[in-house]
Amino acid sequence: MKKRKRFVLVMVIFSVLLTSFSFYFYQLFYGANVLTEAEPREILIDYDDNFDSLRNHLYNEGIIEDALSFSFVAKVLKYPDLVKPGVYRLDSKMTNLAAIRMLRSGDQTPVNITFNNVRYKSDLTEKITSGIGLKPAEFEALLNDDSYLEQYGFNSENVMAMFIPNTYEVYWTVSAESLFERMNKEYTAFWTPEKKAKAEELGLTPVEVSALASIVQDESIMTDEKPTIAGLYLNRLNKNMLLQADPTVKYALGDFAIQRVLTADTKVDSPYNTYRYRGLPPGPINLPSISSLNAVLNYEDHSYIYMCAKEDFSGYHRFAKTLVEHNRNARLFQQALNNRRIYR
């Protein structure tokens, strides 16, 4: 009888311990341990991070409550040897099992890249790689690699035409080649058959449309005026006239702080100087916005071939069909400019 009681007691204790351990291990794997009292957060695992640095960061930042249980589950799933860089989104009240499975699989959350107001390749490189793990030098090297660019139909002079300013989602770990391919897909998506047909009607390639749009963009910040300016330059192209666009001279000189382009400036020997060379420059002088590209494709049909800033300094321009009319507009602006200097 005593032996039986002792056996029963042992079994009861064993059952209690088994239940306790089962509950404990269940909690290790399935109990909430991530952001138990906080909103979802995104974390960055850098290329030089390891499991220890990641765990310490999560604990120190209050993202996980129990570092020991997190480490235990990670070791069971062999995660310490499978840490993958990237940006990851951790949800509120996430379990150790769910969090580690996601991190181990490399299930990243995309990040945004935005680029606009870009003029040079170095500007583009700086903006497009900001916020991702790609080294700027790796991406800029592709922008200057003619043999690489050839497969996409570009060269180092006109490649900027491929980039359509906008905000895009990519993974933090995106490679230079993958990012370039992604941008080419966006370029292809922008240039629909309808847009290509419009460019063909103008006698321009998409790259030439981009080059012209970049000039239009530099000439005016007024979106509603861009189609008029586009029409003006198309008129000059059709008449085989020099474009004589001041922004191209500034680009050739590498000095955009110039307030007024002087005759001496227009003598610079550069294929981008449209005072010296007919036609469009070899490539865009900036990354034209979608509105600037559309302004060229949907240009205003008129007979203007001259333009001059309005004397009210509103940012708009006066347009003219003849040189006589243009000179009159130029005198109005010059007089207003002189008066402005006197009263300052």
Contacts in CASP RR format, 6 or more apart in sequence:
PFRMAT RR
TARGET T0000
AUTHOR 0000-0000-0000
METHOD contacts of the structure
MODEL  1
MKKRKRFVLVMVIFSVLLTSFSFYFYQLFYGANVLTEAEPREILIDYDDN
FDSLRNHLYNEGIIEDALSFSFVAKVLKYPDLVKPGVYRLDSKMTNLAAI
RMLRSGDQTPVNITFNNVRYKSDLTEKITSGIGLKPAEFEALLNDDSYLE
QYGFNSENVMAMFIPNTYEVYWTVSAESLFERMNKEYTAFWTPEKKAKAE
ELGLTPVEVSALASIVQDESIMTDEKPTIAGLYLNRLNKNMLLQADPTVK
YALGDFAIQRVLTADTKVDSPYNTYRYRGLPPGPINLPSISSLNAVLNYE
DHSYIYMCAKEDFSGYHRFAKTLVEHNRNARLFQQALNNRRIYR
27 69 0 8 1.000
28 69 0 8 1.000
28 72 0 8 1.000
28 73 0 8 1.000
28 96 0 8 1.000
29 73 0 8 1.000
29 95 0 8 1.000
29 96 0 8 1.000
29 97 0 8 1.000
30 95 0 8 1.000
30 97 0 8 1.000
31 95 0 8 1.000
31 96 0 8 1.000
32 93 0 8 1.000
32 94 0 8 1.000
32 95 0 8 1.000
33 64 0 8 1.000
33 65 0 8 1.000
33 66 0 8 1.000
33 69 0 8 1.000
33 70 0 8 1.000
33 94 0 8 1.000
33 95 0 8 1.000
33 96 0 8 1.000
33 99 0 8 1.000
34 63 0 8 1.000
34 64 0 8 1.000
34 90 0 8 1.000
34 91 0 8 1.000
34 92 0 8 1.000
34 93 0 8 1.000
34 94 0 8 1.000
34 95 0 8 1.000
34 96 0 8 1.000
34 99 0 8 1.000
35 41 0 8 1.000
35 63 0 8 1.000
35 90 0 8 1.000
35 91 0 8 1.000
35 92 0 8 1.000
35 93 0 8 1.000
35 94 0 8 1.000
36 65 0 8 1.000
36 92 0 8 1.000
36 93 0 8 1.000
38 62 0 8 1.000
38 63 0 8 1.000
38 92 0 8 1.000
39 92 0 8 1.000
40 89 0 8 1.000
40 90 0 8 1.000
40 91 0 8 1.000
40 92 0 8 1.000
41 63 0 8 1.000
41 89 0 8 1.000
41 90 0 8 1.000
42 87 0 8 1.000
42 88 0 8 1.000
42 89 0 8 1.000
42 90 0 8 1.000
42 109 0 8 1.000
43 57 0 8 1.000
43 58 0 8 1.000
43 63 0 8 1.000
43 87 0 8 1.000
43 88 0 8 1.000
43 90 0 8 1.000
44 86 0 8 1.000
44 87 0 8 1.000
44 172 0 8 1.000
45 54 0 8 1.000
45 83 0 8 1.000
45 84 0 8 1.000
45 85 0 8 1.000
45 86 0 8 1.000
45 87 0 8 1.000
45 88 0 8 1.000
45 103 0 8 1.000
46 85 0 8 1.000
46 86 0 8 1.000
46 133 0 8 1.000
47 85 0 8 1.000
47 133 0 8 1.000
49 57 0 8 1.000
49 83 0 8 1.000
49 85 0 8 1.000
50 80 0 8 1.000
50 83 0 8 1.000
51 74 0 8 1.000
51 79 0 8 1.000
51 80 0 8 1.000
51 83 0 8 1.000
54 83 0 8 1.000
55 64 0 8 1.000
55 67 0 8 1.000
55 70 0 8 1.000
55 71 0 8 1.000
55 74 0 8 1.000
56 67 0 8 1.000
57 63 0 8 1.000
58 64 0 8 1.000
58 67 0 8 1.000
58 70 0 8 1.000
59 67 0 8 1.000
59 70 0 8 1.000
63 90 0 8 1.000
64 70 0 8 1.000
64 96 0 8 1.000
64 99 0 8 1.000
69 96 0 8 1.000
70 96 0 8 1.000
70 99 0 8 1.000
70 100 0 8 1.000
73 96 0 8 1.000
73 97 0 8 1.000
73 100 0 8 1.000
74 80 0 8 1.000
74 96 0 8 1.000
74 100 0 8 1.000
77 97 0 8 1.000
77 100 0 8 1.000
77 101 0 8 1.000
77 104 0 8 1.000
78 104 0 8 1.000
79 100 0 8 1.000
79 103 0 8 1.000
79 104 0 8 1.000
82 104 0 8 1.000
83 103 0 8 1.000
84 103 0 8 1.000
84 104 0 8 1.000
84 106 0 8 1.000
84 173 0 8 1.000
85 133 0 8 1.000
85 172 0 8 1.000
85 173 0 8 1.000
86 106 0 8 1.000
86 108 0 8 1.000
86 171 0 8 1.000
86 172 0 8 1.000
86 173 0 8 1.000
87 108 0 8 1.000
87 109 0 8 1.000
87 110 0 8 1.000
87 111 0 8 1.000
87 171 0 8 1.000
87 172 0 8 1.000
88 102 0 8 1.000
88 103 0 8 1.000
88 106 0 8 1.000
88 107 0 8 1.000
88 108 0 8 1.000
88 109 0 8 1.000
89 109 0 8 1.000
90 99 0 8 1.000
108 171 0 8 1.000
108 172 0 8 1.000
108 173 0 8 1.000
110 169 0 8 1.000
110 170 0 8 1.000
110 171 0 8 1.000
111 131 0 8 1.000
111 132 0 8 1.000
111 169 0 8 1.000
111 170 0 8 1.000
111 171 0 8 1.000
111 172 0 8 1.000
112 167 0 8 1.000
112 168 0 8 1.000
112 169 0 8 1.000
113 127 0 8 1.000
113 128 0 8 1.000
113 129 0 8 1.000
113 130 0 8 1.000
113 131 0 8 1.000
113 132 0 8 1.000
113 167 0 8 1.000
113 168 0 8 1.000
113 169 0 8 1.000
113 170 0 8 1.000
114 127 0 8 1.000
114 166 0 8 1.000
114 167 0 8 1.000
114 168 0 8 1.000
115 124 0 8 1.000
115 127 0 8 1.000
115 128 0 8 1.000
115 163 0 8 1.000
115 165 0 8 1.000
115 166 0 8 1.000
115 287 0 8 1.000
116 127 0 8 1.000
116 165 0 8 1.000
116 166 0 8 1.000
116 287 0 8 1.000
116 289 0 8 1.000
117 165 0 8 1.000
117 286 0 8 1.000
117 287 0 8 1.000
118 124 0 8 1.000
118 127 0 8 1.000
118 160 0 8 1.000
118 163 0 8 1.000
118 165 0 8 1.000
118 286 0 8 1.000
118 287 0 8 1.000
119 251 0 8 1.000
119 256 0 8 1.000
119 285 0 8 1.000
119 286 0 8 1.000
119 287 0 8 1.000
121 140 0 8 1.000
121 143 0 8 1.000
121 144 0 8 1.000
121 159 0 8 1.000
121 160 0 8 1.000
122 140 0 8 1.000
124 143 0 8 1.000
124 160 0 8 1.000
124 163 0 8 1.000
124 287 0 8 1.000
125 136 0 8 1.000
125 139 0 8 1.000
125 140 0 8 1.000
125 143 0 8 1.000
126 136 0 8 1.000
128 139 0 8 1.000
128 163 0 8 1.000
128 179 0 8 1.000
129 135 0 8 1.000
129 136 0 8 1.000
129 139 0 8 1.000
131 172 0 8 1.000
132 170 0 8 1.000
132 171 0 8 1.000
132 172 0 8 1.000
132 173 0 8 1.000
132 174 0 8 1.000
132 179 0 8 1.000
133 172 0 8 1.000
133 173 0 8 1.000
133 174 0 8 1.000
134 174 0 8 1.000
134 175 0 8 1.000
134 176 0 8 1.000
134 179 0 8 1.000
138 175 0 8 1.000
138 176 0 8 1.000
139 176 0 8 1.000
139 179 0 8 1.000
139 180 0 8 1.000
141 176 0 8 1.000
142 148 0 8 1.000
142 149 0 8 1.000
142 176 0 8 1.000
142 177 0 8 1.000
142 180 0 8 1.000
143 149 0 8 1.000
143 156 0 8 1.000
143 159 0 8 1.000
144 156 0 8 1.000
145 156 0 8 1.000
146 155 0 8 1.000
146 156 0 8 1.000
149 155 0 8 1.000
149 156 0 8 1.000
149 159 0 8 1.000
152 162 0 8 1.000
152 180 0 8 1.000
152 184 0 8 1.000
154 161 0 8 1.000
154 162 0 8 1.000
154 207 0 8 1.000
157 282 0 8 1.000
157 283 0 8 1.000
158 207 0 8 1.000
158 210 0 8 1.000
158 211 0 8 1.000
158 282 0 8 1.000
158 283 0 8 1.000
158 284 0 8 1.000
160 210 0 8 1.000
160 283 0 8 1.000
160 284 0 8 1.000
160 286 0 8 1.000
160 287 0 8 1.000
161 206 0 8 1.000
161 207 0 8 1.000
161 210 0 8 1.000
161 211 0 8 1.000
161 283 0 8 1.000
161 284 0 8 1.000
162 183 0 8 1.000
162 184 0 8 1.000
162 187 0 8 1.000
163 183 0 8 1.000
163 187 0 8 1.000
163 287 0 8 1.000
164 183 0 8 1.000
164 186 0 8 1.000
164 187 0 8 1.000
164 190 0 8 1.000
164 290 0 8 1.000
164 293 0 8 1.000
165 287 0 8 1.000
165 288 0 8 1.000
165 289 0 8 1.000
165 290 0 8 1.000
166 186 0 8 1.000
166 290 0 8 1.000
168 182 0 8 1.000
168 183 0 8 1.000
168 186 0 8 1.000
170 179 0 8 1.000
170 182 0 8 1.000
174 182 0 8 1.000
190 290 0 8 1.000
190 293 0 8 1.000
191 206 0 8 1.000
195 206 0 8 1.000
195 297 0 8 1.000
196 206 0 8 1.000
198 297 0 8 1.000
198 298 0 8 1.000
199 205 0 8 1.000
199 206 0 8 1.000
199 208 0 8 1.000
199 209 0 8 1.000
199 297 0 8 1.000
202 209 0 8 1.000
202 234 0 8 1.000
202 296 0 8 1.000
202 297 0 8 1.000
202 299 0 8 1.000
204 212 0 8 1.000
204 296 0 8 1.000
207 283 0 8 1.000
208 280 0 8 1.000
209 293 0 8 1.000
209 296 0 8 1.000
209 297 0 8 1.000
210 283 0 8 1.000
210 284 0 8 1.000
210 288 0 8 1.000
210 293 0 8 1.000
211 280 0 8 1.000
211 281 0 8 1.000
211 282 0 8 1.000
211 283 0 8 1.000
211 284 0 8 1.000
211 285 0 8 1.000
212 230 0 8 1.000
212 233 0 8 1.000
212 234 0 8 1.000
212 280 0 8 1.000
212 296 0 8 1.000
213 230 0 8 1.000
213 284 0 8 1.000
213 288 0 8 1.000
213 292 0 8 1.000
213 293 0 8 1.000
213 295 0 8 1.000
213 296 0 8 1.000
214 247 0 8 1.000
214 283 0 8 1.000
214 284 0 8 1.000
214 285 0 8 1.000
214 286 0 8 1.000
214 287 0 8 1.000
214 288 0 8 1.000
214 292 0 8 1.000
215 233 0 8 1.000
215 243 0 8 1.000
215 245 0 8 1.000
215 247 0 8 1.000
215 248 0 8 1.000
215 274 0 8 1.000
215 281 0 8 1.000
215 285 0 8 1.000
216 226 0 8 1.000
216 229 0 8 1.000
216 230 0 8 1.000
216 233 0 8 1.000
216 288 0 8 1.000
216 292 0 8 1.000
216 295 0 8 1.000
216 296 0 8 1.000
217 226 0 8 1.000
217 286 0 8 1.000
217 288 0 8 1.000
217 289 0 8 1.000
217 292 0 8 1.000
218 245 0 8 1.000
218 247 0 8 1.000
218 250 0 8 1.000
218 285 0 8 1.000
218 286 0 8 1.000
219 229 0 8 1.000
219 245 0 8 1.000
219 246 0 8 1.000
219 247 0 8 1.000
219 307 0 8 1.000
219 317 0 8 1.000
220 226 0 8 1.000
220 229 0 8 1.000
220 315 0 8 1.000
220 316 0 8 1.000
220 317 0 8 1.000
221 315 0 8 1.000
222 315 0 8 1.000
222 316 0 8 1.000
223 291 0 8 1.000
223 295 0 8 1.000
225 316 0 8 1.000
225 317 0 8 1.000
226 291 0 8 1.000
226 292 0 8 1.000
226 295 0 8 1.000
227 295 0 8 1.000
227 298 0 8 1.000
227 299 0 8 1.000
227 300 0 8 1.000
228 300 0 8 1.000
228 302 0 8 1.000
228 304 0 8 1.000
228 317 0 8 1.000
228 319 0 8 1.000
229 295 0 8 1.000
229 307 0 8 1.000
229 317 0 8 1.000
230 295 0 8 1.000
230 296 0 8 1.000
230 299 0 8 1.000
230 300 0 8 1.000
231 299 0 8 1.000
231 300 0 8 1.000
231 301 0 8 1.000
231 302 0 8 1.000
231 304 0 8 1.000
232 302 0 8 1.000
232 304 0 8 1.000
232 305 0 8 1.000
232 306 0 8 1.000
232 307 0 8 1.000
232 319 0 8 1.000
233 243 0 8 1.000
233 245 0 8 1.000
234 296 0 8 1.000
234 299 0 8 1.000
235 302 0 8 1.000
235 303 0 8 1.000
235 304 0 8 1.000
235 305 0 8 1.000
236 242 0 8 1.000
236 243 0 8 1.000
236 244 0 8 1.000
236 305 0 8 1.000
237 243 0 8 1.000
237 279 0 8 1.000
237 280 0 8 1.000
239 305 0 8 1.000
240 278 0 8 1.000
241 278 0 8 1.000
241 305 0 8 1.000
242 274 0 8 1.000
242 275 0 8 1.000
242 276 0 8 1.000
242 277 0 8 1.000
242 278 0 8 1.000
242 279 0 8 1.000
243 274 0 8 1.000
243 278 0 8 1.000
243 279 0 8 1.000
243 280 0 8 1.000
244 266 0 8 1.000
244 274 0 8 1.000
244 275 0 8 1.000
245 274 0 8 1.000
246 261 0 8 1.000
247 285 0 8 1.000
248 272 0 8 1.000
248 273 0 8 1.000
248 274 0 8 1.000
248 275 0 8 1.000
248 281 0 8 1.000
248 285 0 8 1.000
249 258 0 8 1.000
249 261 0 8 1.000
249 265 0 8 1.000
249 266 0 8 1.000
249 268 0 8 1.000
249 273 0 8 1.000
249 274 0 8 1.000
249 275 0 8 1.000
250 256 0 8 1.000
250 258 0 8 1.000
250 261 0 8 1.000
251 272 0 8 1.000
251 281 0 8 1.000
251 285 0 8 1.000
252 268 0 8 1.000
252 270 0 8 1.000
252 272 0 8 1.000
252 273 0 8 1.000
253 265 0 8 1.000
253 268 0 8 1.000
258 265 0 8 1.000
266 273 0 8 1.000
266 275 0 8 1.000
266 276 0 8 1.000
267 276 0 8 1.000
268 276 0 8 1.000
269 276 0 8 1.000
270 276 0 8 1.000
271 277 0 8 1.000
271 281 0 8 1.000
271 282 0 8 1.000
272 281 0 8 1.000
272 282 0 8 1.000
272 283 0 8 1.000
272 285 0 8 1.000
274 280 0 8 1.000
274 281 0 8 1.000
302 319 0 8 1.000
303 321 0 8 1.000
304 319 0 8 1.000
304 320 0 8 1.000
304 321 0 8 1.000
305 320 0 8 1.000
305 321 0 8 1.000
306 319 0 8 1.000
306 320 0 8 1.000
306 321 0 8 1.000
306 322 0 8 1.000
306 323 0 8 1.000
306 325 0 8 1.000
306 326 0 8 1.000
306 329 0 8 1.000
307 317 0 8 1.000
307 318 0 8 1.000
307 319 0 8 1.000
307 320 0 8 1.000
307 326 0 8 1.000
308 317 0 8 1.000
308 318 0 8 1.000
308 320 0 8 1.000
308 326 0 8 1.000
308 329 0 8 1.000
308 330 0 8 1.000
308 332 0 8 1.000
308 333 0 8 1.000
309 315 0 8 1.000
309 316 0 8 1.000
309 317 0 8 1.000
309 318 0 8 1.000
309 333 0 8 1.000
310 316 0 8 1.000
310 317 0 8 1.000
310 318 0 8 1.000
310 333 0 8 1.000
311 332 0 8 1.000
311 333 0 8 1.000
311 335 0 8 1.000
311 336 0 8 1.000
312 336 0 8 1.000
313 336 0 8 1.000
313 340 0 8 1.000
318 329 0 8 1.000
318 332 0 8 1.000
318 333 0 8 1.000
320 326 0 8 1.000
320 328 0 8 1.000
320 329 0 8 1.000
END
